[in-house]
Amino acid sequence: MIWNENKECMSREDMRALQGKRLHKIVTYVYHNVPFYRKKLQERDIRPDDIQSIDDIVRLPFTTKQDLRDNYPFGLQAAPQSEIVRIHASSGTTGNPTIVGYTRKDIGVWSECMSRCLTAYGVSRNDTFSVAYGYGLFTGGLGAHYGVENIGAAVLPASIGNTEKHLHLIRDLGVSGIACTPSYALYLAETMKRMGITKEQIRLRVGAFGAEPWTEEMRREIEDKLGLKAYNLYGLSEIMGPCVSYECPRQQGSHINEDHFFPEIVDPETLEPVDAGTVGELVFTTLTKEGMPILRYRTRDLCSILPGTCSCGRTSLRMGHIMGRTDDMLIIRGINVFPSQVESVVLSMKEFAPRYLLVVDRIGNLDTLQVQVELRQEYFDENFDTIATFQELEKRLADRLKSVLSLTAKVNLKSPGTLARSLGKDSHVIDHRKQY
Amino acid sequence: MTITQLSVFLENKAGTLIEMLETLKQASIQLIAITIAETAEYGICRIICSESDKAYNVLREANVAVTRSKVFALEVENKPGGAAKAISTISKEGIGISYLYSFIVREKCLLIFRTDDAERAADVIRKAKLPTIDDDKLVEFA
């Protein structure tokens, strides 16, 4: 099903025209309402009327996370405070939190875009849908919540924590859909197993997972353990929250709600647009946002825009899997390494739990990479009584890592349940080199 | 001919062994023999104990990486050359010993080992009529 055929299936020509019109409007709006952007545009000698088509977007300045921090709390807000009806804030673990204010219209656009995502996943008014993103300052919980209500499904605002009670409700209420982080989905599956609830006893059919990068292997594991079909849901609070892009049943990339969020892919070093289909840094411009519009925001997410048109009927551009973050990217002995590459290898071997930790260090002048993985004893056979068997397992993992990373990693086996796990975003890297 | 051995993966750091032993203690498991093969980062703790099924389940529930396997248990004479006599019977057939340890229970000297060819080793032991014990008899001894 398609929620808004008018927009989701618009011809490319009409979409470009609409985007151009909206870009002109948003540039005019920020020029007159946000001193930060007026200054940047004036520095480049750009008047709002110079921006007439979507192709003119390359003339506009970029916005970075640091710009958001520097303008804390309301420096980038365009709407008067009286028009703001909601404020979200990022976790701010690395500096000032990022504050995003939404007008009533922004909340409406968000709900509309989220409705498109849910409808693509096959969720309808007949479903009971659990939102297990954190509710609160984080955009995940309320963002998904408003979309579920908007399509007329019954929302179970479970949030995170209290996992056992949540699982009882999933079983007893016949909950058919869930939105949460992929790592929380795996945590749910583990807790379910501990509680003795089988996937046959629950009726989860659809899962919308996002807020952290995940891989195809992780998708299969979640689908297998929870007995549902797992869809990608992408978003970021600086742009809106969850709803920026979504998978359709074809699951060949995530359709971008590009009438509201215009995507570009640029080379993270040169900031020049990359060739079609090439991986680079994803950049978004909000085309309709009132509260905190943002021009060419550098998401630090690395992905590509997929070529061709999807056979589902939607004409919108699709982004590929997030390959990593520009700031996740580790440079080890001059080689670019993404934690997601390690993850795909770890998840392809059944002897390991879907958890891992990269420990990077510098010994002498040489960078070292250690990959810690947790053993999964249910897959041990009787040969796991010799050191040789464990060494062979280590070697198999090291060999696969070497072929994927082009880098030798030291494998470190850990007992089950020993790698730290969190209920929200998992951290997969410790880089000791930062101390030097 | 064979007895049940539990093999536990332990990280090579302070506290991991005692944590596992406390788990067994709480389940009133009696250890008969215990030995550790170690590397710099981890070790395998091999255990012969009373009620091996119960011990196995208790460890699994405690989220310990444990494996259950059958290992040969030969009874040998407690005097110089006792072990050599038994092992030479197996070695001269070209069968390798992966690991071996021994313990004495009720004045019986037992050799516990794994070979690289369990089937042939069993044949050789049977033909040479080497005295062996199994799980039931071990529990009697203990």
Boltz contact constraints between the chains, C-beta under 6 A:
constraints:
  - contact:
      token1: [A, 375]
      token2: [B, 65]
      max_distance: 6.0
  - contact:
      token1: [A, 377]
      token2: [B, 65]
      max_distance: 6.0
  - contact:
      token1: [A, 380]
      token2: [B, 67]
      max_distance: 6.0
  - contact:
      token1: [A, 382]
      token2: [B, 69]
      max_distance: 6.0
  - contact:
      token1: [A, 384]
      token2: [B, 67]
      max_distance: 6.0
  - contact:
      token1: [A, 385]
      token2: [B, 7]
      max_distance: 6.0
  - contact:
      token1: [A, 385]
      token2: [B, 67]
      max_distance: 6.0
  - contact:
      token1: [A, 385]
      token2: [B, 69]
      max_distance: 6.0
  - contact:
      token1: [A, 386]
      token2: [B, 98]
      max_distance: 6.0
  - contact:
      token1: [A, 387]
      token2: [B, 37]
      max_distance: 6.0
  - contact:
      token1: [A, 413]
      token2: [B, 42]
      max_distance: 6.0
  - contact:
      token1: [A, 415]
      token2: [B, 11]
      max_distance: 6.0
  - contact:
      token1: [A, 415]
      token2: [B, 65]
      max_distance: 6.0
  - contact:
      token1: [A, 416]
      token2: [B, 63]
      max_distance: 6.0
  - contact:
      token1: [A, 416]
      token2: [B, 65]
      max_distance: 6.0
  - contact:
      token1: [A, 417]
      token2: [B, 63]
      max_distance: 6.0
